[in-house]
């Protein structure tokens, strides 16, 4: 954008910001969402500032941008509802044991050295290959293998991890 056009845009924003913010607040009902909405509208106006300047009513053009941006925001937030004669709840198993397992696993991972923890997380929790982990960490595949072996040995020795049963789906990290 040319310097004079940029100066005009800056002046436009300075003059209109309080009014835009007030309108955005009335559209959203939330001060934080209003600031985001006004900023989105002004960012879009900046990218098409030459069109805004050529418009018969630049304020109306920018306000239309803001209203359309708000409609887009609401479309993304909209929760669809379906009327039905059945209840959506289904019986499900108690998942408290998974919370305990996750807590034990997080504590055990926290006791590993940072590099070994990173390798275990990338290899087994993000399901990446050894070469992908090596690329992410900037090391060789052999280093990833040795960190993996040491980390798994440490997890096996960890008393908390021994409580994770294979039938509960969490020991796969330890037994790989």
FIVEX-666061 format. One record per residue (C-alpha): residue in three letters; x, y, z; residue number from 1. Coordinates in steps of 0.2 Angstrom, whole numbers. Each point is the difference from the previous one (the first is absolute). Last residue first. Layout:
BEGIN
> r, c1, c2, c3, k
> ALA, X, Y, Z, NUM;
...
***
This chain:
BEGIN
> r, c1, c2, c3, k
> UNK, 32, -259, 112, 176;
> UNK, -5, -6, 18, 175;
> UNK, 0, 17, 9, 174;
> UNK, -10, 10, -12, 173;
> UNK, -12, -15, -3, 172;
> UNK, -2, 0, 19, 171;
> UNK, -14, 13, -1, 170;
> UNK, -14, -11, -8, 169;
> UNK, -9, -6, 16, 168;
> UNK, 2, -18, -3, 167;
> UNK, 19, 3, 0, 166;
> UNK, -1, 6, 18, 165;
> UNK, 7, 16, 6, 164;
> UNK, 6, -2, 18, 163;
> UNK, 18, -4, -6, 162;
> UNK, 0, 18, -6, 161;
> UNK, 0, 7, 17, 160;
> UNK, 15, -11, 6, 159;
> UNK, 12, 7, -14, 158;
> UNK, 12, -14, -5, 157;
> UNK, -10, -2, -16, 156;
> UNK, -1, 18, -3, 155;
> UNK, 19, 1, 1, 154;
> UNK, 3, -14, -12, 153;
> UNK, -12, 8, -12, 152;
> UNK, 9, 17, 2, 151;
> UNK, 17, -9, -2, 150;
> UNK, -5, -10, -16, 149;
> UNK, -9, 16, -8, 148;
> UNK, 15, 11, 4, 147;
> UNK, 12, -14, -9, 146;
> UNK, -12, -1, -15, 145;
> UNK, -1, 19, -2, 144;
> UNK, 18, 1, 1, 143;
> UNK, 2, -13, -13, 142;
> UNK, -12, 9, -11, 141;
> UNK, 11, 16, 0, 140;
> UNK, -4, 16, 8, 139;
> UNK, -9, 16, -4, 138;
> UNK, -15, -3, 12, 137;
> UNK, -13, 1, -14, 136;
> UNK, 10, -9, -13, 135;
> UNK, 5, -14, 12, 134;
> UNK, -18, -2, 5, 133;
> UNK, -5, -1, -18, 132;
> UNK, 14, -13, -3, 131;
> UNK, -6, -10, 15, 130;
> UNK, -18, -1, -6, 129;
> UNK, -14, 11, 8, 128;
> UNK, -14, -7, 10, 127;
> UNK, -4, 16, 9, 126;
> UNK, -1, -9, 17, 125;
> UNK, 12, -13, -4, 124;
> UNK, 15, 8, -10, 123;
> UNK, -3, 18, 3, 122;
> UNK, -4, -2, 19, 121;
> UNK, 13, -13, 3, 120;
> UNK, 14, 11, -9, 119;
> UNK, -5, 16, 9, 118;
> UNK, 0, -9, 17, 117;
> UNK, 18, -7, -4, 116;
> UNK, 6, 17, -5, 115;
> UNK, -8, 8, 16, 114;
> UNK, 7, -12, 12, 113;
> UNK, -13, -12, 7, 112;
> UNK, -9, 4, 16, 111;
> UNK, -14, 10, -9, 110;
> UNK, -4, -15, -11, 109;
> UNK, -4, -10, 16, 108;
> UNK, -11, 14, 7, 107;
> UNK, -9, 1, -17, 106;
> UNK, -2, -19, -1, 105;
> UNK, -7, -1, 18, 104;
> UNK, -13, 14, -4, 103;
> UNK, -5, -8, -16, 102;
> UNK, -3, -16, 8, 101;
> UNK, -10, 8, 14, 100;
> UNK, -10, 9, -13, 99;
> UNK, -2, -16, -10, 98;
> UNK, -6, -9, 16, 97;
> UNK, -14, 13, 2, 96;
> UNK, -7, -4, -17, 95;
> UNK, -16, -9, 7, 94;
> UNK, -7, -9, -15, 93;
> UNK, -13, 8, -11, 92;
> UNK, -19, -1, 0, 91;
> UNK, -7, 11, -14, 90;
> UNK, -7, 17, 2, 89;
> UNK, -7, 8, -15, 88;
> UNK, -18, -2, 6, 87;
> UNK, -12, -5, -13, 86;
> UNK, -16, 9, -7, 85;
> UNK, 11, 11, -11, 84;
> UNK, 2, 18, -5, 83;
> UNK, 17, 4, -7, 82;
> UNK, 11, 14, 6, 81;
> UNK, 15, 8, -9, 80;
> UNK, 12, 10, 10, 79;
> UNK, 5, 16, -8, 78;
> UNK, 17, 7, 4, 77;
> UNK, 7, -1, -18, 76;
> UNK, -16, 8, -7, 75;
> UNK, 1, 13, 14, 74;
> UNK, 18, 5, -5, 73;
> UNK, -5, 1, -19, 72;
> UNK, -15, 11, 5, 71;
> UNK, 12, 11, 10, 70;
> UNK, 12, 1, -15, 69;
> UNK, -15, 5, -11, 68;
> UNK, -5, 14, 12, 67;
> UNK, 18, 6, 1, 66;
> UNK, 2, 1, -19, 65;
> UNK, -17, 8, -1, 64;
> UNK, 6, 13, 13, 63;
> UNK, 16, 3, -11, 62;
> UNK, -10, 3, -16, 61;
> UNK, -13, 11, 9, 60;
> UNK, 15, 11, 7, 59;
> UNK, 7, 1, -18, 58;
> UNK, -16, 7, -7, 57;
> UNK, 1, 2, -19, 56;
> UNK, 14, -13, 0, 55;
> UNK, 16, 5, -8, 54;
> UNK, 9, 1, 16, 53;
> UNK, -6, -17, 6, 52;
> UNK, 6, -8, -17, 51;
> UNK, 17, 8, 3, 50;
> UNK, 0, -7, 18, 49;
> UNK, -2, -18, -5, 48;
> UNK, 13, -8, 11, 47;
> UNK, -3, 14, 13, 46;
> UNK, -19, -3, 0, 45;
> UNK, 3, -18, 4, 44;
> UNK, 11, 4, 15, 43;
> UNK, -13, 14, 5, 42;
> UNK, -14, -13, 1, 41;
> UNK, 11, -13, 9, 40;
> UNK, 5, 13, 13, 39;
> UNK, -18, 6, 2, 38;
> UNK, -5, -19, 3, 37;
> UNK, 14, -3, 12, 36;
> UNK, -4, 15, 10, 35;
> UNK, -18, -4, 1, 34;
> UNK, 4, -18, 5, 33;
> UNK, 10, 6, 15, 32;
> UNK, -14, 13, 4, 31;
> UNK, -14, -13, -1, 30;
> UNK, -18, 3, -6, 29;
> UNK, 5, -4, -18, 28;
> UNK, -9, 12, -11, 27;
> UNK, -2, 13, 13, 26;
> UNK, 18, -1, 5, 25;
> UNK, 5, 1, -19, 24;
> UNK, -10, 16, -1, 23;
> UNK, 9, 7, 15, 22;
> UNK, 17, -5, -7, 21;
> UNK, -4, 7, -17, 20;
> UNK, -5, 17, 8, 19;
> UNK, 16, 0, 11, 18;
> UNK, 11, -5, -15, 17;
> UNK, -7, 12, -13, 16;
> UNK, 12, 15, 1, 15;
> UNK, 16, -10, 5, 14;
> UNK, -4, -13, -14, 13;
> UNK, -3, 13, -13, 12;
> UNK, 16, 10, 5, 11;
> UNK, 10, -16, -2, 10;
> UNK, -8, -4, -17, 9;
> UNK, 4, 17, -6, 8;
> UNK, 18, -2, 6, 7;
> UNK, 1, -16, -9, 6;
> UNK, -7, 8, -16, 5;
> UNK, 13, 13, 1, 4;
> UNK, 14, -12, 3, 3;
> UNK, -5, -12, -14, 2;
> UNK, -7, -17, 4, 1;
***
